[in-house]
Amino acid sequence: MNFRVRAVLAGLAIPFVTIAAAVLLASLLVWLSPGYGIDEREADPTISDQALARLTANRRGGPFTVVRKMLHGDLGYSMALDAPVADLIAERGAVTLGSVSGGLAMAWSGAVLGVLLVFWLAPCARLLPDLLAAVLLAVPTALVSVAAFLAGAPVSAAIALALFPRLYLFARNILRSMENQPHVLHARAHGLSPRRVFEHALVRPALPELAALAAVSIRMALGAVIPAEAICDSPGLGQLAWKATLGRDLALLVPLTLLMTGITVFANTLSGISTGGRAG
Amino acid sequence: MRLRSAAALLLILLLIMAVGADWIAPHPYQQQNRDEARQSPGASHWLGSDDLGRDLWSRLLYGTRVSLLLAAAAALLATLIAAAAGVTAAYCGGCTDRLLMSVTDLFLSVPWLFLLLTARALLPLNTPPWESVAITFLLLGLFGWAGAARLVRAAARARLASPFALQAHAAGVSPARLLAFHLLPNLAPVLEAQFLLALPAFLLGEANLGMLGLGVSEPLPSWGNLLVGLTTPGAVAESPWLIAPSVVVLVSLLAMHELCGRSRKSI
């Protein structure tokens, strides 16, 4: 088989294998979780032996039964929140989608502004975004969320503040690595304007790496969702995960983690595709 | 260079204060005095007191000890696991390499905080304080090795293909000797960099877990649970001195980033 075709097939297979392994592990955890499959009707003395046998048989399926149920869309039931997991995820997914997309938009705007300032508009003012990024990088996301909450800012602002330093520093380093490349020096020596050097010699060749960073930023945002939503009291998936942990509700937490893993694998695949397998 | 020296000095000072908390702290960290609740900074309480009248300065000293020393232990554990996985994958190659890297990919694919929460939910939440410390930092160490393992594998492969390793092979050096005397000493700078990278990341991880009520249990202080006081609405406005621990966390992590960043560059 052609080497390139084999590489593409391997690239596509790895995310599927990773997700399959994660599903199996997740199912094992749900199956082993305290209280899984226990039906309160089993304690009912009026229930017939036949019905009792049917109820008991229902929970003897093992982790593969959990996988089968998950594949059929039955994500289980949350004991802590007394609702089907699928309904909870659908309800709160929209809230998280809004806050994550808002946070990503704000963080990227900040990072682009910082990079523009450093490489084009005012290179002498590079200390400003560098200092801001360094300070924000040293603050736990939960503390940033407290500050955002006290200031009355939305959850997306907390996510943006947590993401900005990482995005800005990565983007700056990518562009900085381009700065001393021969084509950039050549463009400068030819007297091209700073704008043209920035656009054509710096940003354009770095686009695959920046696209990979954009994909990876989805994963970063998911990491910031839990503290941001839990602290800012936003009813999204992050807060749901936190409540599930406090309530030791693995039946809810595991499908949630699985969902996040799926999104991360998707983002990583996108990142890998955009760099042609060089990163991600 | 001056900034780096200042950062190093600050961290050394912090470490001395943390280790010597038993002698420096004016009060025991768990001693409650309800009559002195939420006192502003003064002679008896240098950084004020919390809701239960506990001395914040003493709690900060002990909290720094718990967070700094155990984050270092967790970073060491993560680096050791990464070294074992990375070197084994690079040395054995083939199926072992593929299997180990698949496990690494699996760990990298699950968002870190979600993985920590899932593992934390499997364990009892109302654990005794010292058990909660062990659980928190053990989880950080056990789940924080994957990224480093990939880098160690790449570095180990490069070193195994270098002339000195090939010459050692040709001279009939045993695999154990090759690993212990030729490969690992040459991987030391990479492992050191990974350790330095993991340290602030684990401190931030513990602070996040602590603020969510899933880290170190009360009454034992840590950077994470010292920051919990800030989440109470109106607390900062009423008692602004409550932000003192967050300033210490911020300055320490800034110093750590400065020092670790420069060290990584020099490596």
Contacts between the chains, C-beta under 8 A, distances in Angstrom:
chain1	res1	chain2	res2	distance
A	14	B	102	7.9
A	14	B	105	6.9
A	17	B	102	6.9
A	18	B	102	7.4
A	18	B	105	5.6
A	18	B	106	5.7
A	18	B	109	5.2
A	21	B	102	7.4
A	21	B	106	5.5
A	22	B	106	6.4
A	22	B	109	6.7
A	22	B	110	6.7
A	25	B	106	7.8
A	29	B	118	6.9
A	29	B	122	7.2
A	33	B	122	7.6
A	134	B	254	6.4
A	134	B	257	6.5
A	135	B	250	7.1
A	135	B	254	7.0
A	137	B	253	7.8
A	137	B	257	6.3
A	138	B	200	7.6
A	138	B	249	7.8
A	138	B	250	5.4
A	138	B	253	3.6
A	138	B	254	4.6
A	138	B	256	7.9
A	138	B	257	6.0
A	139	B	246	7.9
A	139	B	249	7.7
A	139	B	250	5.9
A	139	B	253	7.6
A	140	B	204	5.0
A	140	B	207	3.8
A	140	B	208	5.0
A	140	B	211	6.7
A	140	B	224	7.9
A	140	B	227	7.2
A	140	B	249	7.2
A	141	B	204	7.7
A	141	B	208	5.8
A	142	B	207	6.8
A	142	B	208	4.7
A	142	B	211	3.7
A	142	B	212	6.4
A	142	B	227	7.2
A	143	B	207	7.1
A	143	B	211	6.9
A	143	B	227	5.9
A	143	B	230	7.1
A	143	B	246	5.8
A	143	B	249	7.6
A	146	B	211	7.7
A	146	B	227	7.9
A	146	B	230	5.1
A	146	B	231	5.7
A	150	B	236	6.7
A	219	B	111	6.7
A	222	B	111	4.9
A	222	B	114	7.7
A	223	B	111	5.2
A	223	B	112	6.1
A	223	B	113	5.5
A	226	B	113	5.0
A	226	B	114	7.1
A	226	B	117	6.9
A	226	B	208	8.0
A	226	B	212	7.3
A	227	B	113	7.5
A	227	B	208	5.2
A	227	B	211	6.8
A	227	B	212	6.3
A	230	B	212	5.6
A	231	B	211	7.1
A	231	B	212	7.9
A	231	B	231	6.2
A	241	B	114	6.2
A	241	B	117	5.7
A	242	B	117	7.1
A	242	B	212	5.9
A	244	B	117	7.7
A	244	B	121	6.8
A	245	B	117	4.3
A	245	B	118	7.7
A	245	B	120	5.8
A	245	B	121	4.6
A	245	B	214	6.2
A	246	B	125	7.0
A	246	B	213	7.0
A	246	B	214	7.7
A	248	B	121	5.0
A	248	B	125	6.7
A	249	B	121	7.3
A	250	B	118	7.3
A	250	B	121	5.7
A	250	B	122	6.9
A	253	B	117	6.5
A	253	B	118	5.4
A	253	B	121	5.5
A	254	B	118	6.5
A	256	B	114	7.0
A	257	B	110	6.3
A	257	B	111	7.6
A	257	B	114	4.5
A	257	B	115	6.8
A	257	B	117	7.8
A	257	B	118	5.2
A	260	B	110	7.2
A	260	B	111	4.9
A	260	B	114	5.1
A	261	B	109	5.2
A	261	B	110	4.9
A	261	B	111	7.3
A	261	B	114	7.8
A	264	B	109	5.2
A	264	B	110	7.1
A	264	B	111	5.9
A	265	B	109	5.1
A	268	B	108	7.8
A	268	B	109	6.7
